[in-house]
Amino acid sequence: MTTQTTPTSADATTPVHDPRARFRNRVELALLGLVVLALALLSWRRRWTSDDAFINFRVVENLLAGNGPVYNAGERVEVATSSLWLAVLTVAEALVPGNAVAWISVVLGIVATLVGVVLASLGSRRLYGGVARWLAVPCGAVVVAALPPFWDFASSGLETGLSFCWLGASFAALVHVARREPVDQRRTLVVAVLLGLGPLVRPDLALISALLILWLLSVPGSWPARAARVAAAGALPVAVEVFRAGYYGLLVPNTAVAKESSRAVWGRGADYLADLIGPHLLWLPLALVLAVLALLAPRAGWRPREWSLVAVVLVAALLHAAYVVRVGGDFMHGRLLLPSLFLVLCPVMVVPVPALRLRGIAVSAVLTVLAVWAAASVVVLRADYPEGMSSAGITDERRYWAELAGRENPVTLEDHGAQSVIPYSDQVAALHEQGADLVVAQPPVVTPDSGVARIAPSAGGVVFGVGNAGFYGVAPGLEVRVVDGLGLTDPIGSHMEAPPPGRAGHEKSFPAEWFMARYGAPELAEEATAGLPAPADVAAARATLDCGPVRELLEATNAPLTWGRFWDNLTGAPSRTSLRIPADPAEAQAQFC
């Protein structure tokens, strides 16, 4: 009796009717299932949403209300970092009854993380198809499941889980291309579309996208076939970029301008890297998984195509981590480095354990040490910030918001602000309903008894200046104009000249002179008011708003969106993206007027 084999695949070595193979496959699935289940439970146990997530939620509300992908209706400012995550949340919120976007973001984030791990594991198992007779056990997947930052950012309401899903799917798809012989040209086009989604998941993932697409171009095919892969990969991101430039008038999201993500801050970035590696002893599992790779790769029967894929994946992960370090990292512990780490682990998410010879003993020993580290990581290894924040301005963001909310798992707005955010925002919304013309502010500390901080008369309506653009953006409703003091939501605030590097994401502030010039009543530029900027400064800032490129910036975001306006936004996006405004109104007036 003969057994059936798969004749066209490079990793077709195991008879599909072999009882031992079927048993081995069941054991492998069970082991991977246990790790994925552990990750699911740990992530669910740490479920939460961050203030930044609610910035996305306000945009989702505006989209569903017909105002477009904006933060404040009538002003085209892009505050969402992930175009794809915003689209996913909007579609899900439209389909799920009630106001469920916070829970949607938590559930989808965790599910996307788990799917990413599973897909990367299937890809790594297929990568070692030449040794399919060996039992494959979780390796890199154990690192993901054991590292607390992965638990935290599987939920959080942010796009991090989507990043893991995209990375896992991309790796699995590329392994399929590498192992299959002959190359299926039509499938390479589908893979190219997938790889092109990187910058839509997060702009910084464009670097990984580009390197993986370059590898895909090395796969055999005619030059027209290669050109088709480039077109397939670039079609959607190019279309989104054209829309961004024409609609918002910038080449990048406004958040990138506000945070000055193009400048080099290597020292702060090095602190950010050390803040992830040190507390979790991350150097140990990284060394162990690389040792496993070195032990197994020579026996995996790889051709140049597989070798080159693994090399490109590791280089892409290294370069992405270097980019994160270059821009100075982030204020949330580990978050921006997790995609780099996930990608490094992809080739070893699961690994085959050789028979008990010298190589098998070595691999087993390494995996045993990895298991010991994983147990320690789950139980004791934590980043600790006795003062609430590191000297580099890094925090355990989940713990911070959980403690502030007084809940272990704050997800909804009610969880975060039933005693503070909501009562205060209700007062602001009531002022709007009364037709008040006021600039009001979020105080540093808000209690149930806090009255609204009235700052100045406004040029029209209620303008709410906030420090937390997420919670205080959603709570008062879409009718209230909310302006973030860090410049994320305002085109002028984001384009102020950057001060010296400080806490990541919190360096710029919206100067009071410019805030009052934008939103204050006309008399603030004429009469001195206690506690407010000098009238001459407000007048100089107001005059600058009507001059040259500053006026064009405001027209790009506030003028009615006609085809002519779209074209002017598109063609002027490069210079507008690089525009910076001096904080001193007199200096700005001299420069632009």
N, C-alpha and C positions, 0 to 999 in steps of 0.2 A: 504494500500500500504506500502511495506517495503522499507527501504533504504539500500543501499549497503555499507558495511564497509570493511576495510582492516583487514583480520583475523590474519595475521602472525606477525604483527609488534607490538612492545611494546607500541608505541605511537598512535595506531589506536583507537581514541576516537571520532572523528568527522565524521558524515555521509558525504560522498563526494557529495551527491546531495542536501544538505541543502543550500537553497538560502542565508541564513545569513552567512554560512561558506564561500560561494563563494564571497560574498561581502567583508567579512572581509579579505580574502586572497588578493583581489584586492587592498584594502586599504593598507595592509601591504607591498605589492610589490611597490605601489606608493610611500609610505614613504621611503622605502629603496632606491628606484630609485632616489628620490630627493637627498638623502645624497650622493649616489654614483656619481650622476651627479655633485654635488657641488665639490666633491673630484677630479673628472676628470677635471673640469674647472680650479680649483685652481692649480692643478698639471701642466696642460698645460700652464697656465699663467706664471708659474715659470720654464718652461722647460729650460734645459741647459745641458752641459756636462762638467765633471771635467777633469783636466790634467791626473789623474789616469786612466780615462776611455780610453784615447788614448794609454795607455800602452797595454790594451787589443786589441785595434784596430790594433796595429803593429803586434801583435801575429796572429790575424786573417789574415792579409795580408801575413804573412810568411806561414801560413797553406795553404792558397789558392795558393801561389806561389810554393808549394811543398817542403818548407824548414822545415816543421814540426812545432810543437807547441813551438816555441822558440822566443826570442826577437832579437838576432843576429844570422844570418844563420851560421851554423857550430859550434855553442856552445849551448849545451843543458842546459839552465837555465830556470826554471819555474817562470815566473813573474806574472802569472794570479792567483788570489786568488780563483776564482770560476771556477772549471772545467766545470760545467754544463752551466753556463752563457757564457763561451767561446765557448762551442759547439753550443749553440743556436745562438750566433752572427755569427759564421762561416757558419752555414747552411743557415741562413737568408741572409747573404751577398752573398753567392753563388747563391741564388735563385732570389734576387732582382737585376735588371739591374743597372749598374753604381756603383760608389763608394758611397754607401748610409749607411755605417755601423753606422755613428754617429746618423743619424735620426732613423735608425732601433733600436738602443739602447734606444733612448728616447721614441719612440712609444711603444716598447715592455715592457719597464720598467713601463710605466704608465698603460698599459693594464694589466700587471701581477699584479700590485697593486690593481686595481679595481677588478680583478677576485678573488684575495685573500680575499678582503673584502666581496664580494658576497658569496663566498663559506663558509667563517667563519660565516656569518650571517645565511645562510641556516642551517649550523650545529648547531648553538645556538638555532635557532627556533625549530629544531627537538629535541634538548636536553630538551626543555620544552614541549614536545609533550603531556604530561599528563594534561596540562592546555591549550590545543589547542583552547578552546572556548574563551579565552581571546585574546584581540587585542595585537599583538606583534609590538613594535615600536623600531626604532634604538636607541641604547645606546652606546656601545663601538664603533660602526661605526661612531657615531657623534664625538667622541674623535679623531679618525683617520682623519676624514675629516676636523677637526678644528685646528689641530696642524701643524704649518708651516714646521717643519722638515719632516713630511710625504710628504708634497707637493714637497719639494726640492729633496728628494731622491727617489720619485717615478720615476723621470727621472734621471739625473746626469750621465747616461751612465754606472753606476755601477750595481752590482747584487742585490741591496737592494730590488727592486720591485719583483725580482724572489724569494727572501726570504719570502716576504709577501704571495706570491702565494703558495709557498710550505707549509707554516704554515697554511694558510686557508684551503688548500686541505687536509692536514693531519688531522686537527681538524675535518673537516666535515666527513672524512672517518672513523675516530675513533668513532664519535657519531653514525654513521650508524651501526657500529659493536656493540656498546654498547646498542642501542635501539632495535636491531633486535633479534627476538626469533623465532625459534632456530638459533644458529650461523651458518652462511654460511662459511664453512671451505675454500672453494675455494676463496671467496672474501677476506678472511683474508690474503691470500697469496698476492693478488694484493695490499692490504693496506700495507703489510710488505715491498713490493718493493718500494712503495711511501715513507714510513718512512725512508728507507735506503738511500734516495737521499739527506738527510740533509747535510752530510759532503761534498757532491759534489756541493751543493749550496754555502756553506761557511764552512770552516773547523770547526769554533767554534760552528756551529749548530749540530755537532756530539753529543754534550752533550744532546741537546733536543731530537735528534734522538734516542739515547740510552734509555732515560727514557720512551719515547713513545712506543718503541719496547718492553720494559719490561712490560708495561701495556698490550700490545697486547698479550704477552705470558700468562697473567693471565686469558684471555678469555677461556672458556671451550673448551676442545679438547684433543685428545689423545697425548701422548708424541711424537710419530712420527709426528703428525700434528704440534705440537709446534716446533719441530726440523726443519720442513719444513719452518715455518715462519722465523726462524733465518736464514736459508739458503737463503730464498728469499730476506730478508732485507740486508744481507751481500754480496750477490753475486756481485753486481755492484760496491759498494765502495771498496771491497777487490780487485776486478780486476783492478780498477783505481789505488789503492795503489801499487799493484804489478807493474803496468806500470810505475808509478811515480818513484818508487825506482830503477827499472831497466833502465829506460830511462834517468832520471835526476840524479840518484845516491843519492837521499835524501828521507827521510820519510815524509817531509813536503814541501810545496812550498818555493822557495827561499826567498819570501817576509817574511815568518815567521822567517827565520834565520836572515835576515837583521834587522828586527824589534825586535828581541829577545822576541818573543811573549810567551815564557815559563817562564819568570821571573816575580816575584811579585813586582808590583809598586802600592801598595794600596793607598798611599796618592794622587798620580796623578789621579788614577781612581776615588777616592772620589770627587776630583775637577770636573772630567768629569761628574759624576752623578749629582752633584749640578748644573753644568752648564746647564743641560737639565731641571731639576726639578724646579729650582728657577725662571728663567725668564718667564716660561710658567705657573707658579703656578700649576705644574702638580700634586702635592700632593692632590689638591682638586678633580679633576676628578677621580683619583685613589681611593680616599676614597669613592667617590660617587658610583662608579661602584661596589666596594666591598660591600657597603651597600645594593645596589640593589640585589646583589647575595645572601647576607644574608637574605634578606626579602623574596626572591622568592624560594630559594632552598628547604626550608621545605615544601612548597606547591606543588613542582614539581612532586611529586610521584616517585622520583628516587629510584632505587634499589641500592645495594652496587656497582654494576658495574658502574653506572653513577656517583655516589659519588666519587669513586676511580679515574675515568677519570678526573673529574674536579680538584681533588686534585693533580694528577700527572701533569696536564697542568700548574697549578699555581706554583708547585714546580719547574718544568722545567724552567719556565720563570724566577723565582727567582734565580735559580742556574746559568742560563745563564747570567743574569745581574751581579751576583757576580763575574763570570769569567771575564766579560768585565772590571769590576772595578779592579779586581786583576792584570790584565795585563797592567793597566794604561790607559784604554780608547783609545781615538783616537784624532786626531787633527781637525776632522770635527765635528761640533756641532751636537751632538745627534745621529749620524749615527749608531754606533755599538750597541746602546741601543734600537733602534727602534724595532728589532725583539723581544726582551724581552717584550717590552710594547705591541706590537701587540698580542703576545701570551696570556698575562694577560687578554686582552680584548676579546679574542675569546669566552669564555663562556657567555659573556654578549653583544655580538655584536648587537643582537636584543633581547629584553626581553618582555614577556607578562605583560600587565598591568591588575591587578585584578580589579574586580568590586569595586565600590566606597564604600568599607568598610574601616576599619582602615588600613589594610595592603595596600589596593589600594591607599588610600590617601597618605600614607607614600611613596610608590613608585612614585606616581605622583609628590610629592613635591621634591623628590630627582632628578627626571628627569628634573623638571623645573629649579632647581639650575644648573644642568649640562648644560642645554640649555643656561643659562646666561653666564656660563664660556665659552662655545663654541663661543658665539657671541663676547665676549671679546678677546678670543684667535685669532679669525679671524681678528679682527680689530686692536688691540693694543698690545697684549702680544708678545714681541719679545726679542730675545737675542741681546744685544747691545754691540759692541766692539769699544769704542771710539778710541782706538789706533790701530784698525784693528785686534787685537789679544788679547785674555785674558792673564792673568798672567800665566796660565797653558799651554799656547801655542795653545789654541783652537780658531778656526775662523768660521765665517759664510762663508763657502767655496763658495757657489753659489754667494753671494754678491761680494766676493773678485774677482772671475774670471769675473763676469759681469762688474764690475767697471774697471778692467784692460783691458777688451776687448772694453769697451765703448759701450756695447750693453746690453739691458735688457735680451735677450735670446740667449746667444752664444752657438751654437750647433756644427757647422762644424769647421774644421780647419781654414777656411777663416774667420769665425766669430771671432775666438780667435786671429788670428795672421796675418791678411792681411797686417798690417803695421809694423810687427816686426818679428814674428816667420818665416813666409814664405820667406821674402826677405833675412833674415840672413841664413836660411837653404839652400836657393838656391845657395848662395855663397859657402857654405860647399860642396854641391853636385857638384858644378862646379869644385872645387879643386879635388874631387874624379875623375871626368871625365878626368881631366888633368893628372891623375896618380901621384898626389902629395903624398909624404910620410910625413905626418904632424900629430901632435897632436894639435887639435884646441879645443876651449872651448866656452861655452855659457856665455857671460858677464852677470853681475848682472842686467844691464839695456840695453835693445836692442831697437834701433830706426831704422827707415828706412835707415839712413845714416851709421849705424854701420858697420865697416869693420870686417872681421873675426879675432878673437883673436888667433894668432898663438903662441902656447906655446913652442913646441920643435919638432925636427925631430922624426918621428916614426920608428918603426921596420918594417913597411910596410903598405902602404895605409893611408887613412885618418881615424883617430880615433877622434870621437867627444865627448868630455866630457861635460855633461849637468847637470843642476839642475832640469829641468822639463823633465822627461823621457817620458812623454806622447806626448805633442805637438812637442818637438824637436826629438822625436823618429819617428814620422810619417812623418814630413815635409821633411827631406832630402832624404827619400826613403830607401828601404831595403838594398841597396848596401853599404851604409855608416855604419861603425861600430859605434854604439852609446853606451856610457858607462855612467851610472848614478853615480853621486858623492855620493849618499847615499847607494850604494851597492846593490840596488834592482836587477840590471841586470848583475852583475859580480860575479862569484863564489868566488873570493878572497875577494873582497870588502864586500860581505855579511858575510863572516866568520871571519872578524876582531873582536878582543875582544871588547865587548861593553864598552863604557865610562859610567860614572854615568848617571842615568836617566835624560833625558831632555825632549824636546818636542816630543810627541808621533810620531813615524814613521820617525823622523828626527834626531835620536841620533848618528848614525854611519856616519862617512865620510870615503871616500876612500883616505887614506894617499897618498900624492904626491910621496913619495919614492916607494910605491908599485905600484902606477899607472904607473910611468915611468919604473919600472922594468918589468911590464906586457907589456906595449905598446911603450915605448920609444926606440930610436935607441941605439945600443950597446955602442956608445961613451959616453952616459950619465953616464955610470958606470965607466968611465975612466977619463973624463975631466970635470973640474968645468965649469958650465954655470950659468951666472947671472940669479937670480930669480928661479932657479931650485934646487932640493935637492942635498946635498953633494954626490959626486960620490961613496964614501964609503958606504953610506946608500943604494943607488940604487944597488950597487954590492951585498951587504948583502941580500937585498930583492930578487934580481934575483937568488942568490945562493939558498935561501930558497925555491923558487918556484920549484926547481929541487930535493927537499929532501923529503923523507918519505911520511907522510900523505898529505902534501901540494901538492906534485907531483901527488899523487893518486887522489886528488880532481880535479886537472886539467885534468887528463886522463879520469876521470869519465864523464866530461862534454865536452871534446874536441876530445878524441880519436874516431876513426870510431866505429859505433855501430854494433858490431858483437854479435853473441849469447854469446860468451865468455865474452865480455865486459858487456853485459846485466846482466849476472849472477854475475860478480864481482861487478857491481853497486848494484845489489839487495842485495847480502850478506854483502856488506860493508856499506850499507846505514845507519844503526844505528850509527856506530862510526863516519862516515863522517858528519852526521847531527849535532853531538855534538862537532865537531872540531872547535876550535877557535884559531886564529893566533894573537900573540902579535903585537901591532902597531909598536913597536920598532924593526927595521929589525935585529939589532945585537942580541937582545934577542930571536927573532924568529929563527935566524940561529943557535944560541946555543941550542935551544930546539929541533929543528927538524933535524939538520944536524950532 
